[in-house]
C-alpha cells in the first residue's frame, strides 16, 4: 500500500524554497531550486519513515508544484 505525503513548497523572500508537510511531522526541507528541495525532502521522508519503523519504499511525495516522487 502506498502512503502519499503531500508537500507544501513555497519560495522564501531569501530566494530559497521551503518544503513542509502536514502529513509527516518533522519533514522540513530547504533548497535553492524546487528540484533540489524535493530531493532533500525525499531523503528526509525516507529517514523519518525508517525511524518510525515504516516502509520507505511505499511513500509517494506529491507537491503543490505538480511533482510526485516515489521513494525507492
N, CA, C and O atoms as a GROMACS GRO file, in nm:
protein
  288
    1UNK      N    1   0.083  -0.118   0.000
    1UNK     CA    2   0.000   0.000   0.000
    1UNK      C    3   0.088   0.125   0.000
    1UNK      O    4   0.183   0.134   0.078
    2UNK      N    5   0.056   0.219  -0.086
    2UNK     CA    6   0.132   0.344  -0.092
    2UNK      C    7   0.077   0.443   0.008
    2UNK      O    8  -0.043   0.447   0.036
    3UNK      N    9   0.166   0.522   0.062
    3UNK     CA   10   0.128   0.631   0.150
    3UNK      C   11   0.172   0.761   0.084
    3UNK      O   12   0.290   0.781   0.058
    4UNK      N   13   0.076   0.848   0.056
    4UNK     CA   14   0.108   0.974  -0.010
    4UNK      C   15   0.136   1.081   0.095
    4UNK      O   16   0.057   1.103   0.187
    5UNK      N   17   0.250   1.147   0.078
    5UNK     CA   18   0.289   1.258   0.165
    5UNK      C   19   0.284   1.385   0.080
    5UNK      O   20   0.363   1.402  -0.013
    6UNK      N   21   0.192   1.473   0.113
    6UNK     CA   22   0.178   1.598   0.042
    6UNK      C   23   0.279   1.699   0.094
    6UNK      O   24   0.292   1.720   0.214
    7UNK      N   25   0.350   1.762   0.001
    7UNK     CA   26   0.445   1.867   0.035
    7UNK      C   27   0.386   2.003   0.001
    7UNK      O   28   0.321   2.020  -0.102
    8UNK      N   29   0.410   2.097   0.087
    8UNK     CA   30   0.378   2.236   0.057
    8UNK      C   31   0.512   2.304   0.032
    8UNK      O   32   0.597   2.309   0.120
    9UNK      N   33   0.530   2.356  -0.089
    9UNK     CA   34   0.656   2.421  -0.125
    9UNK      C   35   0.630   2.568  -0.150
    9UNK      O   36   0.540   2.606  -0.226
   10UNK      N   37   0.709   2.650  -0.085
   10UNK     CA   38   0.697   2.795  -0.105
   10UNK      C   39   0.835   2.856  -0.126
   10UNK      O   40   0.935   2.807  -0.075
   11UNK      N   41   0.836   2.964  -0.201
   11UNK     CA   42   0.960   3.036  -0.222
   11UNK      C   43   0.970   3.144  -0.116
   11UNK      O   44   0.880   3.227  -0.101
   12UNK      N   45   1.079   3.142  -0.042
   12UNK     CA   46   1.100   3.239   0.064
   12UNK      C   47   1.160   3.368   0.007
   12UNK      O   48   1.219   3.367  -0.101
   13UNK      N   49   1.144   3.479   0.080
   13UNK     CA   50   1.199   3.607   0.033
   13UNK      C   51   1.349   3.602   0.007
   13UNK      O   52   1.401   3.679  -0.073
   14UNK      N   53   1.418   3.511   0.074
   14UNK     CA   54   1.563   3.497   0.057
   14UNK      C   55   1.599   3.431  -0.076
   14UNK      O   56   1.717   3.425  -0.112
   15UNK      N   57   1.498   3.381  -0.148
   15UNK     CA   58   1.522   3.318  -0.277
   15UNK      C   59   1.532   3.168  -0.274
   15UNK      O   60   1.549   3.106  -0.379
   16UNK      N   61   1.523   3.106  -0.157
   16UNK     CA   62   1.528   2.960  -0.146
   16UNK      C   63   1.387   2.905  -0.133
   16UNK      O   64   1.292   2.979  -0.107
   17UNK      N   65   1.374   2.774  -0.153
   17UNK     CA   66   1.244   2.708  -0.143
   17UNK      C   67   1.238   2.628  -0.014
   17UNK      O   68   1.336   2.569   0.030
   18UNK      N   69   1.118   2.628   0.047
   18UNK     CA   70   1.096   2.557   0.172
   18UNK      C   71   0.983   2.458   0.152
   18UNK      O   72   0.875   2.494   0.105
   19UNK      N   73   1.008   2.332   0.187
   19UNK     CA   74   0.906   2.227   0.178
   19UNK      C   75   0.871   2.180   0.318
   19UNK      O   76   0.959   2.150   0.399
   20UNK      N   77   0.741   2.174   0.346
   20UNK     CA   78   0.691   2.120   0.472
   20UNK      C   79   0.576   2.025   0.440
   20UNK      O   80   0.527   2.021   0.327
   21UNK      N   81   0.535   1.948   0.539
   21UNK     CA   82   0.425   1.855   0.518
   21UNK      C   83   0.342   1.842   0.644
   21UNK      O   84   0.395   1.822   0.754
   22UNK      N   85   0.211   1.853   0.627
   22UNK     CA   86   0.119   1.826   0.737
   22UNK      C   87   0.101   1.676   0.755
   22UNK      O   88   0.053   1.630   0.859
   23UNK      N   89   0.138   1.598   0.653
   23UNK     CA   90   0.120   1.453   0.655
   23UNK      C   91   0.231   1.379   0.728
   23UNK      O   92   0.211   1.266   0.774
   24UNK      N   93   0.348   1.440   0.738
   24UNK     CA   94   0.462   1.375   0.802
   24UNK      C   95   0.530   1.475   0.896
   24UNK      O   96   0.607   1.561   0.853
   25UNK      N   97   0.500   1.461   1.023
   25UNK     CA   98   0.556   1.551   1.123
   25UNK      C   99   0.708   1.547   1.120
   25UNK      O  100   0.768   1.440   1.119
   26UNK      N  101   0.771   1.664   1.119
   26UNK     CA  102   0.916   1.673   1.120
   26UNK      C  103   0.978   1.690   0.983
   26UNK      O  104   1.098   1.713   0.972
   27UNK      N  105   0.896   1.680   0.877
   27UNK     CA  106   0.950   1.695   0.742
   27UNK      C  107   0.958   1.844   0.708
   27UNK      O  108   0.857   1.910   0.685
   28UNK      N  109   1.080   1.893   0.705
   28UNK     CA  110   1.110   2.031   0.665
   28UNK      C  111   1.237   2.025   0.582
   28UNK      O  112   1.339   1.972   0.625
   29UNK      N  113   1.230   2.080   0.460
   29UNK     CA  114   1.346   2.077   0.370
   29UNK      C  115   1.360   2.213   0.303
   29UNK      O  116   1.261   2.280   0.275
   30UNK      N  117   1.484   2.251   0.278
   30UNK     CA  118   1.511   2.378   0.212
   30UNK      C  119   1.616   2.357   0.104
   30UNK      O  120   1.714   2.286   0.125
   31UNK      N  121   1.594   2.419  -0.013
   31UNK     CA  122   1.689   2.407  -0.122
   31UNK      C  123   1.687   2.528  -0.211
   31UNK      O  124   1.597   2.612  -0.202
   32UNK      N  125   1.787   2.537  -0.298
   32UNK     CA  126   1.799   2.654  -0.387
   32UNK      C  127   1.709   2.644  -0.509
   32UNK      O  128   1.684   2.744  -0.575
   33UNK      N  129   1.660   2.523  -0.542
   33UNK     CA  130   1.566   2.503  -0.652
   33UNK      C  131   1.453   2.411  -0.602
   33UNK      O  132   1.466   2.346  -0.499
   34UNK      N  133   1.344   2.409  -0.677
   34UNK     CA  134   1.234   2.318  -0.640
   34UNK      C  135   1.282   2.173  -0.646
   34UNK      O  136   1.252   2.094  -0.557
   35UNK      N  137   1.355   2.140  -0.751
   35UNK     CA  138   1.404   2.002  -0.766
   35UNK      C  139   1.493   1.961  -0.650
   35UNK      O  140   1.479   1.851  -0.596
   36UNK      N  141   1.584   2.048  -0.611
   36UNK     CA  142   1.675   2.018  -0.500
   36UNK      C  143   1.597   2.007  -0.369
   36UNK      O  144   1.626   1.920  -0.287
   37UNK      N  145   1.498   2.093  -0.351
   37UNK     CA  146   1.416   2.090  -0.229
   37UNK      C  147   1.340   1.959  -0.220
   37UNK      O  148   1.331   1.900  -0.112
   38UNK      N  149   1.285   1.912  -0.332
   38UNK     CA  150   1.213   1.784  -0.333
   38UNK      C  151   1.309   1.669  -0.308
   38UNK      O  152   1.275   1.574  -0.238
   39UNK      N  153   1.428   1.676  -0.365
   39UNK     CA  154   1.529   1.572  -0.342
   39UNK      C  155   1.563   1.562  -0.193
   39UNK      O  156   1.572   1.452  -0.138
   40UNK      N  157   1.582   1.675  -0.130
   40UNK     CA  158   1.613   1.678   0.014
   40UNK      C  159   1.493   1.626   0.093
   40UNK      O  160   1.509   1.549   0.188
   41UNK      N  161   1.372   1.670   0.055
   41UNK     CA  162   1.251   1.625   0.125
   41UNK      C  163   1.234   1.474   0.112
   41UNK      O  164   1.191   1.408   0.207
   42UNK      N  165   1.269   1.419  -0.004
   42UNK     CA  166   1.260   1.274  -0.025
   42UNK      C  167   1.351   1.200   0.072
   42UNK      O  168   1.310   1.101   0.133
   43UNK      N  169   1.474   1.249   0.087
   43UNK     CA  170   1.569   1.185   0.179
   43UNK      C  171   1.520   1.195   0.324
   43UNK      O  172   1.532   1.100   0.401
   44UNK      N  173   1.467   1.310   0.360
   44UNK     CA  174   1.416   1.328   0.496
   44UNK      C  175   1.296   1.238   0.520
   44UNK      O  176   1.287   1.174   0.626
   45UNK      N  177   1.203   1.231   0.424
   45UNK     CA  178   1.085   1.145   0.440
   45UNK      C  179   1.126   0.999   0.456
   45UNK      O  180   1.068   0.926   0.537
   46UNK      N  181   1.224   0.957   0.378
   46UNK     CA  182   1.272   0.819   0.388
   46UNK      C  183   1.329   0.791   0.526
   46UNK      O  184   1.299   0.688   0.587
   47UNK      N  185   1.412   0.882   0.576
   47UNK     CA  186   1.474   0.862   0.707
   47UNK      C  187   1.370   0.868   0.819
   47UNK      O  188   1.377   0.790   0.914
   48UNK      N  189   1.273   0.960   0.809
   48UNK     CA  190   1.168   0.967   0.910
   48UNK      C  191   1.085   0.839   0.910
   48UNK      O  192   1.051   0.787   1.017
   49UNK      N  193   1.052   0.788   0.792
   49UNK     CA  194   0.973   0.667   0.782
   49UNK      C  195   1.047   0.548   0.841
   49UNK      O  196   0.990   0.468   0.915
   50UNK      N  197   1.176   0.536   0.807
   50UNK     CA  198   1.256   0.426   0.860
   50UNK      C  199   1.270   0.437   1.012
   50UNK      O  200   1.264   0.336   1.082
   51UNK      N  201   1.286   0.559   1.062
   51UNK     CA  202   1.300   0.578   1.207
   51UNK      C  203   1.172   0.540   1.281
   51UNK      O  204   1.176   0.501   1.398
   52UNK      N  205   1.060   0.552   1.214
   52UNK     CA  206   0.930   0.519   1.274
   52UNK      C  207   0.889   0.375   1.247
   52UNK      O  208   0.779   0.334   1.282
   53UNK      N  209   0.979   0.299   1.184
   53UNK     CA  210   0.952   0.158   1.159
   53UNK      C  211   0.866   0.133   1.037
   53UNK      O  212   0.813   0.023   1.021
   54UNK      N  213   0.852   0.233   0.949
   54UNK     CA  214   0.770   0.217   0.829
   54UNK      C  215   0.850   0.168   0.711
   54UNK      O  216   0.970   0.144   0.721
   55UNK      N  217   0.781   0.152   0.600
   55UNK     CA  218   0.842   0.106   0.475
   55UNK      C  219   0.858   0.225   0.383
   55UNK      O  220   0.762   0.268   0.320
   56UNK      N  221   0.978   0.279   0.374
   56UNK     CA  222   1.004   0.399   0.294
   56UNK      C  223   0.978   0.376   0.146
   56UNK      O  224   0.954   0.472   0.073
   57UNK      N  225   0.982   0.252   0.099
   57UNK     CA  226   0.961   0.225  -0.043
   57UNK      C  227   0.815   0.247  -0.082
   57UNK      O  228   0.783   0.246  -0.201
   58UNK      N  229   0.729   0.265   0.014
   58UNK     CA  230   0.587   0.281  -0.015
   58UNK      C  231   0.538   0.425  -0.003
   58UNK      O  232   0.417   0.450  -0.001
   59UNK      N  233   0.630   0.521   0.005
   59UNK     CA  234   0.592   0.661   0.023
   59UNK      C  235   0.600   0.734  -0.111
   59UNK      O  236   0.700   0.722  -0.183
   60UNK      N  237   0.496   0.809  -0.143
   60UNK     CA  238   0.494   0.894  -0.262
   60UNK      C  239   0.484   1.038  -0.215
   60UNK      O  240   0.394   1.073  -0.138
   61UNK      N  241   0.578   1.122  -0.261
   61UNK     CA  242   0.572   1.265  -0.231
   61UNK      C  243   0.494   1.334  -0.341
   61UNK      O  244   0.520   1.311  -0.459
   62UNK      N  245   0.399   1.417  -0.304
   62UNK     CA  246   0.324   1.497  -0.400
   62UNK      C  247   0.333   1.641  -0.355
   62UNK      O  248   0.309   1.671  -0.238
   63UNK      N  249   0.367   1.730  -0.446
   63UNK     CA  250   0.385   1.870  -0.407
   63UNK      C  251   0.281   1.961  -0.471
   63UNK      O  252   0.217   1.925  -0.570
   64UNK      N  253   0.266   2.078  -0.413
   64UNK     CA  254   0.176   2.178  -0.469
   64UNK      C  255   0.233   2.238  -0.596
   64UNK      O  256   0.167   2.321  -0.660
   65UNK      N  257   0.354   2.199  -0.635
   65UNK     CA  258   0.415   2.247  -0.758
   65UNK      C  259   0.401   2.144  -0.870
   65UNK      O  260   0.461   2.160  -0.977
   66UNK      N  261   0.322   2.040  -0.848
   66UNK     CA  262   0.292   1.943  -0.953
   66UNK      C  263   0.392   1.829  -0.966
   66UNK      O  264   0.394   1.762  -1.069
   67UNK      N  265   0.475   1.806  -0.868
   67UNK     CA  266   0.574   1.699  -0.873
   67UNK      C  267   0.528   1.582  -0.785
   67UNK      O  268   0.465   1.602  -0.681
   68UNK      N  269   0.558   1.462  -0.827
   68UNK     CA  270   0.533   1.343  -0.746
   68UNK      C  271   0.653   1.250  -0.761
   68UNK      O  272   0.699   1.223  -0.872
   69UNK      N  273   0.702   1.200  -0.648
   69UNK     CA  274   0.821   1.116  -0.650
   69UNK      C  275   0.798   0.996  -0.559
   69UNK      O  276   0.760   1.012  -0.443
   70UNK      N  277   0.820   0.876  -0.611
   70UNK     CA  278   0.811   0.754  -0.533
   70UNK      C  279   0.944   0.728  -0.469
   70UNK      O  280   1.047   0.727  -0.536
   71UNK      N  281   0.945   0.706  -0.339
   71UNK     CA  282   1.069   0.673  -0.269
   71UNK      C  283   1.102   0.529  -0.298
   71UNK      O  284   1.015   0.442  -0.286
   72UNK      N  285   1.224   0.503  -0.334
   72UNK     CA  286   1.264   0.366  -0.364
   72UNK      C  287   1.397   0.337  -0.302
   72UNK      O  288   1.448   0.225  -0.315
   0.00000   0.00000   0.00000
